[in-house]
Amino acid sequence: SDILLGILDNLDPVMFFKCPSPESASLEELPEVYPEGPSSLP
């Protein structure tokens, strides 16, 4: 999971805001797939 979090850190948040895509929906599913994700998120 650390690797996945690292990838997310590398990704530019602006990309998601600029291009609203299905990926944005996956972000909402993160808590389901990675319960420890939201905890580390600001």
DSSP file (Angstrom, degrees, kcal/mol; ACC not computed):
  #  RESIDUE AA STRUCTURE BP1 BP2  ACC     N-H-->O    O-->H-N    N-H-->O    O-->H-N    TCO  KAPPA ALPHA  PHI   PSI    X-CA   Y-CA   Z-CA
    1    1 A S     >        0   0    0      0, 0.0     4,-2.6     0, 0.0     5,-0.2   0.000 360.0 360.0 360.0 -30.7    0.0    0.0    0.0
    2    2 A D  H  >  +     0   0    0      1,-0.2     4,-2.3     2,-0.2     5,-0.1   0.901 360.0  52.4 -59.6 -38.9    3.0    2.3    0.6
    3    3 A I  H  > S+     0   0    0      2,-0.2     4,-2.2     1,-0.2    -1,-0.2   0.925 108.7  49.6 -62.9 -43.6    3.9    2.0   -3.0
    4    4 A L  H  > S+     0   0    0      1,-0.2     4,-2.3     2,-0.2    -2,-0.2   0.927 110.4  50.1 -61.8 -44.2    0.3    3.0   -4.0
    5    5 A L  H  X S+     0   0    0     -4,-2.6     4,-2.2     1,-0.2    -1,-0.2   0.894 108.6  53.4 -61.3 -38.6    0.4    6.0   -1.7
    6    6 A G  H  X S+     0   0    0     -4,-2.3     4,-1.9     1,-0.2    -1,-0.2   0.902 107.5  50.7 -62.2 -41.1    3.8    7.0   -3.2
    7    7 A I  H  X S+     0   0    0     -4,-2.2     4,-1.9     1,-0.2    -1,-0.2   0.923 109.0  51.2 -62.7 -43.5    2.2    6.9   -6.7
    8    8 A L  H  < S+     0   0    0     -4,-2.3    -1,-0.2     1,-0.2    -2,-0.2   0.897 108.6  51.9 -61.0 -39.3   -0.6    9.1   -5.5
    9    9 A D  H  < S+     0   0    0     -4,-2.2    -1,-0.2     1,-0.2    -2,-0.2   0.881 108.5  51.2 -64.0 -36.9    1.9   11.6   -4.1
   10   10 A N  H  < S+     0   0    0     -4,-1.9    -1,-0.2    -5,-0.1    -2,-0.2   0.843  94.7  88.1 -69.3 -32.5    3.7   11.7   -7.4
   11   11 A L  S  < S-     0   0    0     -4,-1.9     3,-0.0    -5,-0.1     0, 0.0  -0.384  85.8-118.7 -68.7 143.3    0.5   12.4   -9.3
   12   12 A D    >>  -     0   0    0      1,-0.2     3,-1.5    -2,-0.1     4,-0.8  -0.740  10.7-148.3 -84.8 120.8   -0.5   16.1   -9.6
   13   13 A P  H 3> S+     0   0    0      0, 0.0     4,-1.6     0, 0.0     3,-0.5   0.810  97.0  67.9 -54.9 -30.1   -3.8   16.8   -7.9
   14   14 A V  H 3> S+     0   0    0      1,-0.2     4,-3.3     2,-0.2     5,-0.3   0.861  90.2  62.4 -59.8 -35.4   -4.4   19.5  -10.5
   15   15 A M  H <> S+     0   0    0     -3,-1.5     4,-2.7     1,-0.2    -1,-0.2   0.912 103.7  47.5 -57.0 -43.9   -4.7   16.7  -13.1
   16   16 A F  H  < S+     0   0    0     -4,-0.8    -1,-0.2    -3,-0.5    -2,-0.2   0.896 114.9  45.6 -66.8 -39.5   -7.7   15.3  -11.4
   17   17 A F  H  < S+     0   0    0     -4,-1.6    -2,-0.2     1,-0.2    -1,-0.2   0.898 115.2  46.9 -70.7 -39.1   -9.3   18.8  -11.1
   18   18 A K  H  < S+     0   0    0     -4,-3.3    -2,-0.2     1,-0.3    -1,-0.2   0.921 121.6  35.5 -68.1 -43.8   -8.5   19.7  -14.7
   19   19 A C  S  < S-     0   0    0     -4,-2.7     2,-0.7    -5,-0.3    -1,-0.3  -0.770  76.1-158.0-116.6  86.4   -9.8   16.4  -16.1
   20   20 A P        +     0   0    0      0, 0.0    -3,-0.1     0, 0.0    -4,-0.1  -0.493  34.9 155.5 -62.1 108.5  -12.8   15.1  -14.2
   21   21 A S    >>  -     0   0    0     -2,-0.7     3,-2.5    -5,-0.2     4,-0.6  -0.797  63.0 -86.6-132.4 172.8  -12.6   11.5  -15.1
   22   22 A P  H >> S+     0   0    0      0, 0.0     4,-1.5     0, 0.0     3,-0.7   0.752 119.4  74.6 -50.9 -24.1  -13.8    8.1  -13.7
   23   23 A E  H 3> S+     0   0    0      1,-0.3     4,-1.4     2,-0.2    -7,-0.1   0.859  86.9  59.9 -60.0 -33.5  -10.5    8.2  -11.8
   24   24 A S  H <> S+     0   0    0     -3,-2.5     4,-0.9     1,-0.2    -1,-0.3   0.864 102.6  52.3 -62.9 -34.1  -12.1   10.8   -9.5
   25   25 A A  H XX S+     0   0    0     -3,-0.7     4,-1.0    -4,-0.6     3,-0.6   0.876 103.4  57.3 -67.7 -37.1  -14.7    8.2   -8.6
   26   26 A S  H 3X S+     0   0    0     -4,-1.5     4,-0.9     1,-0.2     3,-0.3   0.839  97.9  62.3 -63.6 -31.2  -12.0    5.7   -7.8
   27   27 A L  H >< S+     0   0    0     -4,-1.4     3,-0.6     1,-0.3    -1,-0.2   0.883 101.3  51.7 -61.4 -36.8  -10.6    8.2   -5.3
   28   28 A E  H << S+     0   0    0     -4,-0.9     4,-0.3    -3,-0.6    -1,-0.3   0.788 107.7  52.9 -69.8 -25.6  -13.9    8.0   -3.4
   29   29 A E  H >X S+     0   0    0     -4,-1.0     4,-2.2    -3,-0.3     3,-1.1   0.615  83.5  91.2 -83.6 -12.2  -13.6    4.2   -3.4
   30   30 A L  H <X S+     0   0    0     -4,-0.9     4,-4.6    -3,-0.6     7,-0.2   0.904  80.1  57.2 -49.9 -48.4  -10.1    4.4   -1.9
   31   31 A P  H 34 S+     0   0    0      0, 0.0    -1,-0.3     0, 0.0    -2,-0.1   0.853 109.5  47.5 -53.1 -34.6  -11.5    4.2    1.7
   32   32 A E  H <4 S+     0   0    0     -3,-1.1    -2,-0.2    -4,-0.3    -3,-0.1   0.956 121.7  32.9 -71.2 -49.7  -13.1    0.9    0.8
   33   33 A V  H  < S+     0   0    0     -4,-2.2    -3,-0.2     1,-0.3    -1,-0.1   0.901 133.4  29.3 -75.2 -40.8  -10.1   -0.7   -0.9
   34   34 A Y    ><  +     0   0    0     -4,-4.6     3,-2.1    -5,-0.3    -1,-0.3  -0.774  62.7 178.1-124.5  87.7   -7.5    1.0    1.4
   35   35 A P  T 3> S+     0   0    0      0, 0.0     4,-0.5     0, 0.0    -1,-0.1   0.792  85.7  55.4 -57.3 -28.2   -8.9    1.6    4.9
   36   36 A E  H 3> S+     0   0    0      1,-0.2     4,-1.1     2,-0.1     5,-0.1   0.557  91.2  78.4 -84.0  -5.9   -5.5    3.0    5.9
   37   37 A G  H X> S+     0   0    0     -3,-2.1     4,-1.4    -7,-0.2     3,-1.2   0.988  91.0  45.7 -64.8 -62.0   -5.5    5.5    3.1
   38   38 A P  H 34 S+     0   0    0      0, 0.0    -1,-0.2     0, 0.0    -2,-0.1   0.822 107.3  61.5 -53.4 -34.0   -7.9    8.2    4.5
   39   39 A S  H 3< S+     0   0    0     -4,-0.5    -2,-0.2     1,-0.2    -3,-0.1   0.886 108.9  40.7 -62.4 -38.3   -6.1    8.1    7.8
   40   40 A S  H << S+     0   0    0     -3,-1.2    -1,-0.2    -4,-1.1    -3,-0.1   0.684  97.5  97.2 -84.4 -17.6   -2.8    9.2    6.2
   41   41 A L     <        0   0    0     -4,-1.4     0, 0.0     1,-0.1     0, 0.0  -0.402 360.0 360.0 -70.8 149.0   -4.5   11.7    4.0
   42   42 A P              0   0    0      0, 0.0    -1,-0.1     0, 0.0    -3,-0.1   0.484 360.0 360.0 -68.1 360.0   -4.6   15.3    5.3
